Amino acid sequence: MARTFTLPDELNILIIEFLKQLGPDGQLTNFQVSPLTQDGSARLYYRITCPGKEPFIAVDAKGTGQKEKHSSGLSQNQSFLLIRNHLAALSFPVPGLLAQNPNGDFYLLQDLGGTTLYQAVKKQGWSHQTINLYQNTISLLLRLQSVAVEKFDPSWCYAGAYYDQTLIIDHELNYFLNAFVLGYCGQRISPETRHKLQDEFKSIAVAATTAPGNFFLYRDFQSKNLMLKDKQIFLIDFQGARLGPYYYDAAALINDPYTDIPWPLRDQLKADYFNKLVITLKADAPDLETFNYYFSLFSLIRTLQTLGAFGYLTSCNKEHFKDYIKPALKNLHHYLNKLSINHNLQTLASLPTANFNAPLGGSNTL
């Protein structure tokens, strides 16, 4: 077979068995394998091409979806496959599942091509066509949030089924502190400052869990997880989905540091989301003041989580994530200012990393 590296035996067998279903065995020796860019994922993706056949994607996810102490006993990969099947049954645009091994460590997916929403923005800029794509994405998001929750089984979630205070504090706010402030920026935090930060983190988490939380939460709804094929948006990397507030995914999309949407356009997209939300939820929709408060709150939380992820991924030698730190810090500065009326976040705001004009790195002690 024409390649210069070796696939795991189990994945190789899965590919061959799938190809056997499509045509004569004689063609099997001609399939080619092209590795795809991983970006932030630890999974290994390969494009498989074979003469006369549609290309497809082979996924080596072995070792990347280990069971966690607080999980339901599933791996990330099993959650991805279960949630994919659920979304597909509801006619949401997700990649077709072609084959999988019994435990979900290896699977084959429909090839959606190579264009993400992020790449479309970089190619087209903020054209009328791009804005239409975002408006369509917002409509898809609202349908996802309100419809995919139907018959959603919390047991499909590998690391907790609900967006709760523990997740917010441990996996978003302290993730920012440990992976970004202490790790990437090299700041030293005094015990007193750490204690004050934990009090502020607690107040943020308590406030966040007062938002309505019985919606489908994608939890990573951003431009690199949205693929474009035949002018349609497809969803990928939703294995972290659970039940939670609708504000989070809207904030993640509109404040995405990968695309760094201009602020006037953010306001336009935010208004578009709110107007469609009112139509979707009817009497259960929030008023505009309530919406704006929670949108700012979840924008702050999402930004802190994202900075934690950028710090961690950079430490894993994925240096290109450094390019997105400055726009994320700009988001942080913006939403800290927005929330200063409602919350006392002086300690968080006093961190050198909280101001995007401050130099990164160094060994400051607070």
N, C-alpha and C positions, 0 to 999 in steps of 0.2 A: 504494500500500500504506500502511496506516494506521500511520505512525510519524513521529517528528520528527527522526530521525537516519538516517544512511546506513550500511548494512552493507557490508563489502568485497564487491566484485563476485563473487569466487569463492565466498564463503559464501552470498551471495544466490542464485547459480545452483544451488548444492547444495541449498538449501531448496526452490526451485521444482521442480527435477528430482525430489526426493523426494515432494513433494506431488502431482506429476503421476501418480505411481504409485498414489496413494490415491484419486483422484477426478477429476471433470471439471475442465478448465482454467479454467472460469469462476469457480471458487471461489478460485483462486490470488490474486486481487487483494484478498481479504478477510483474508489472514493478518496477524496483529499481532505485534509484537516488544516484549518487555519486558526491559530489562537486569536482570541479577541481581547481587547484591552479590558482589564479588570476594574480600573478606577478605584472606588472605595470598597469593593467587595473582595472577600477572600475566596469566593468561588472561582473556578476556572471555566471559561466559556470557549467553545470551539465552533467554528462554522464548518459544517460538513457538506461537501459538494460531491455529486456523483453524476456522470453523464446521463442526460435525459430525465433527471429527477429534480424536484424543487429542493433547494438547499434547506438545511435545518440546523438547529443549534443543539450541541451536546454539552451537558453541564456536569462537571465533576465537583460535587459539593461535599465529598467525603471529608470529614474532620472539621468542617466549617459550621456544622449545625449541632454541636454537642449539647446534650441535655443540660439544663441549668438547675440549680438547687431548688429554685422557686417555681419551676415549670410544671406543666401538666403531665410531663413524661414524654412529650414530643420533642423532636428536633426542629430547628428553623426550617429545614427542608421539608419536613412533613407538614408543617404549618403552611408553607408556601403552596404545596400541592393541594391541601384541603381547601384553603381559601381560594385558590385559583379555580377549583372545581365549582365552588359556591358561586363565584362571580360569573363564571362561564354559563352556569345554569340560569342566571338572571340576565343573560345576554349583554354583559359588560365586555368591553374590548380588552381581552387578555390573550396572551399567546396560547395557541393550541398546544395541548399536551399530547405528544406522539407516543411516548413510551416511558416507563420508569422501572427501576429495580424495586424489589419488595420493600426496602426500608427508606427509599427516597433519597439515597445518597447520590445516585446517578439518574439523570432523566434527559429526555429529548424534547425540545420545544420547537414550535413554529418559528421560522426566521422572520423577524419583523424588519429586517434591514439594518441600516447603520445610522439612522438619523433620529436624534432625540430632540425634544423641544429646545433644549439648551443649544444644540448645534444649529437649529433653525434660526434662533435669535442671533447667534454669531454670524450667520450667513446673510440674513435678510435685514438685520437691524430692527428698529422699532417702526416697521412699515405698517400700513393698514392691514396687510395680510397677517403679520405677526400678532397684531392686536386682536384680530378675529380669532386666531388660534387660541389666545388666552381667554377670550370670551367663551369660546366653545369648551375650553378646559374647565372654566368655572361652572358652566352648565353641567358638564360631566361630573364634576366634584359634588355638586349639590344632589344630583341623582344618586351618586354613589353613597353619600352620607345618609340619605333618607331611605333608599330602597335596599341597599345591601345589608342593612341591619335586620331586615326581615329574615327570619329563620337562621340568623347567624348563631352558630353554636360556640359559646365561649371556650369549650374544650378543645377547639382547634388552635388556640393561641399557645405558643410554646413557652412564653415567659410572662404569663399573667394576662388575664382577659380584660382587665379594666384599667383605665387611666386614673390612677389614684395618687395619694400623697407620697407613698413610698417610691413609686416610679419617678415622680417629679423631682423629689429631693435627691434620690440616690443616682438616677440614671440621666438626669438632665442638669440640675443645678450643681450638685457635687461633681458631676462629670466635668463641667466647665471649670470648677475650682481645681480639681486634681490634674486633669489632662491638659488644660490650657494655662491657667494662672501659675500653678506650681510647676507643671511639666514643661510646656512649650516656652512660657515667658520667664521661667526661672525665678519667680518671685518667692520670697520667704514671708510667710504669714505668721504673725504672733498668735499665741493661744487666745488672747483677748479679741483680736480681730476675727479669728476663726469662729469664736463663740458668737460674736455679733452677726457674722455672715450667716451662721446657722439659724439664728433668730429671724433674719430677713428671709432666708430661704423658706422657713416654715410659714411665714406670713404669706409669701407668694403662693405656696402650694395650697394652703387653706383657701385662699381666695379663688384659685383656679378650680378647685373641686366644688365650688358653689355654682359653676356653670352647668347647664343641662348636659348630661353625659351619656345619654342612651342613643348614640349615633355611631355609624361605622367610621372608625378613625384609622386612616391609612398609616399615619405617623411618619411618613417620609415622602410627602406629596410635593415633589420639586422637579425642576426641569430635566434633570438627568434620569429620572425614573418615569418619564413620559416619552414614549416612542411615537414617531410619525410613520405611518405606512398607508399609501394610497390616500393621503390627505386626512386620514383618521388618526385620532389619538389612541394609543394603547397603553395599558397599565402594566408596569413590571415592578419587581422588588417590593411586594406588599406583605412579606412574611411577618412583619412586626405589627400587623393590623390587630385591632381590638375594639372594644366599645369605649367611647369617650366623647368629648365635646367637639362640635363642628368648627369652632374657632381655630383650633390648632392647625388643621390642614390648610385652611384659607390663609392663615398667617404664614405658613411655610411656603406656599406658592407665591404669594405677593411679595414677601420679603426674602426671596431666594437670593443668597449672595452670589450664586453662579451667574445669574443673569443681571443682577443689580438693576432692577427696573427703575427708571427715572421716577422721582417722587410724584410728579403730577399724574403720571400714568398709574402709579400705585393707588392714588386716591380715586381715580376713575374705575379701576378694577375692583377696589374695595366697595365702592358705591354700587357697582354692577352686582357683586356678590350679595350685598345687603338687600337690594331690590328683589333679586331672585329668591333670596332666603325668605323674605316676607310672603312671597307668592307660594313658596313651598310649604312653610310652616303655618301660614294663615294666623289664626288666633294665638298660636304658641310662639310667634316670632317676637324677638325682643324689640324694644323701642331703640331709636338711633343712639341715644346716649349710652344705654346699656351695652349695645353692640360695640360702640367705639371703645368703651372701657375694656371689655373682655378681649377685643381684638388686639389692643395694645398690650394687655397682660400676657396673652399667649404668644404675641410676637416677641416679647422679651424672653419668655421661657424657651421658645424655639431657637432664638438667637444664641442663648447660652448653651443649649444642647449642641448646636451646630459648631460653635467655637470649640467646645470640648472634643467633638469629632475631628475637627481640623487639627487640633493639637495632637490627638492620638494618632491620626493617620500620618501626619508629618513625622512622628517618632518612628513609624513603620517604614520610613524611607520613601514615602509617597509625597515627594517634595512639591508637586504641582498644587497641592492643597493650600500651600502658603499664599498663592495668588488670590485666594478668596477670603483671607483673614481680614484685610482692610475693609471691604464692603460689609462684612459681618460686624466688625467693630463699629462701623458707622450706624448700622441698625441698632446696636446696643446703646450707643449714645443717644440716639433719637428716642427710643422707647423708654429709657430711664428718665429722660426729660418729660415725656408724656405722662408717666405714672407718678411723678413726684408729688402731684396734688393728692393722690389717693394713698400712696404708700411711703413710708419712711425707709428708703433704701440707701442711706448715706454711706454705709460701709461698702456696699457693692459699687456705688458710684465713685467712691474714693480710690478704688483700685486703679493703678496706672493703666491697666489693660482696659478699663471701662471707658477711656477717652481715646477715640481713634486718632487723635493728634499726638498721643504719647508714644514714645519709642518703645518698641517691643524688646524683650530680653532684659538683661541686667540682673542685678541681685538685690533689688530694693527690699527692705524689710518693713512690714506694716504691723 
